[in-house]
Amino acid sequence: MQLIHRCHDAGISVTLYVMVGFPTETREEAEHTLSTILANRQKIQEVSVRVFYLDETSEIYRRAKEFDIQSIHADPEADLQVYYDFTPGVGWIGARRGGCTCDSLPRSPRTFRCSRTPTCSTTS
């Protein structure tokens, strides 16, 4: 956070790229990320929130059990499927289950934007 404050104080625009929904991420970790962003929002000009997607070319896909992924769900209707839904073990993927963490971000015009999930209503 010190670098963010120094950049802002020097007049450099600060943009954060944040990912939520990693297979092993807990709800507490996601909430900590959100609270850190909100606590420092005066120094941050933009936040881009993305939901983790399981990509078939990733190490996480190849080593799914090591990342507590219980099962990977292929879509038989998708010829060119690259991203897969999955069932996590103990991790929390609320953005996929109807409670996008980014819904808690302020919605003022210069504030944060979110990649759209089916349940995310955050706008910029």
C-alpha positions in Angstrom: 0.0 0.0 0.0 3.0 2.3 0.5 3.7 2.3 -3.2 0.1 3.2 -4.0 0.2 6.1 -1.6 3.6 7.3 -3.0 2.3 7.1 -6.6 -0.8 9.0 -5.8 1.0 11.6 -3.8 3.4 12.1 -6.8 0.4 12.6 -9.1 0.5 9.2 -10.8 -2.9 7.6 -11.4 -3.3 4.3 -9.6 -5.3 1.4 -11.1 -5.6 -1.9 -9.4 -6.4 -5.2 -11.1 -8.0 -7.5 -8.6 -9.0 -11.1 -9.0 -11.6 -12.8 -6.8 -12.9 -16.4 -6.8 -9.6 -18.3 -6.8 -10.3 -21.9 -5.9 -8.6 -21.7 -2.5 -9.7 -18.2 -1.6 -11.7 -17.9 1.5 -14.6 -15.5 2.0 -12.4 -13.7 4.7 -9.6 -13.2 2.1 -12.1 -11.8 -0.4 -13.5 -9.4 2.3 -10.0 -8.4 3.3 -9.2 -7.5 -0.3 -12.4 -5.4 -0.5 -11.8 -3.6 2.8 -8.2 -2.8 1.8 -9.5 -1.2 -1.4 -12.2 0.7 0.4 -9.8 1.9 3.1 -7.5 3.3 0.5 -10.0 4.5 -2.1 -8.9 8.1 -1.8 -5.5 7.1 -3.3 -6.9 4.7 -6.0 -8.4 6.1 -9.2 -9.7 2.8 -10.6 -10.1 -0.9 -9.7 -10.9 -3.6 -12.2 -12.3 -6.6 -10.5 -12.2 -9.9 -12.3 -13.6 -13.3 -11.4 -11.1 -16.2 -11.6 -11.8 -18.4 -14.6 -10.3 -21.9 -14.9 -8.4 -22.0 -18.2 -7.5 -25.4 -19.7 -3.9 -24.2 -20.5 -3.2 -23.1 -16.9 -1.2 -24.9 -14.2 -4.2 -24.7 -12.0 -6.2 -26.8 -14.5 -3.4 -29.3 -14.8 -2.9 -29.5 -11.0 -6.5 -29.1 -10.0 -6.4 -31.4 -6.9 -3.5 -29.3 -5.5 -5.7 -26.3 -5.7 -8.6 -28.1 -4.0 -10.7 -28.3 -7.1 -13.0 -31.2 -6.6 -14.4 -31.5 -10.2 -14.2 -29.6 -13.5 -17.3 -29.2 -15.5 -17.0 -29.4 -19.3 -19.9 -28.1 -21.3 -20.8 -30.7 -23.9 -22.5 -28.0 -26.1 -19.3 -25.9 -26.3 -17.1 -26.9 -29.2 -14.3 -24.4 -28.4 -14.6 -24.2 -24.6 -11.5 -22.7 -23.0 -12.8 -21.7 -19.6 -14.4 -24.3 -17.2 -16.7 -24.1 -14.3 -15.5 -26.1 -11.3 -16.5 -27.3 -7.9 -14.1 -26.1 -5.2 -13.4 -27.8 -1.9 -13.1 -25.4 1.0 -12.5 -22.2 -1.1 -15.1 -19.6 -1.6 -16.3 -18.6 -5.0 -19.1 -16.3 -4.1 -19.0 -14.4 -7.4 -20.0 -17.6 -9.1 -22.7 -18.4 -6.6 -24.7 -15.3 -6.4 -22.9 -12.9 -4.1 -20.2 -11.0 -6.0 -17.9 -9.3 -3.6 -17.6 -6.3 -5.9 -21.3 -5.5 -5.3 -20.1 -3.9 -2.1 -18.0 -1.3 -4.0 -19.3 2.2 -4.2 -21.0 3.1 -7.4 -20.1 6.7 -7.9 -19.1 7.8 -11.4 -15.3 7.7 -10.9 -15.3 4.7 -8.7 -14.7 1.1 -9.3 -15.8 -1.1 -12.3 -16.3 -4.9 -12.3 -16.2 -7.5 -15.0 -19.8 -8.6 -15.2 -20.7 -11.9 -13.7 -24.3 -13.1 -14.0 -25.1 -11.7 -10.5 -22.9 -8.6 -10.5 -24.6 -5.3 -10.8 -21.7 -3.0 -10.2 -21.4 -0.2 -12.8 -19.0 2.6 -13.5 
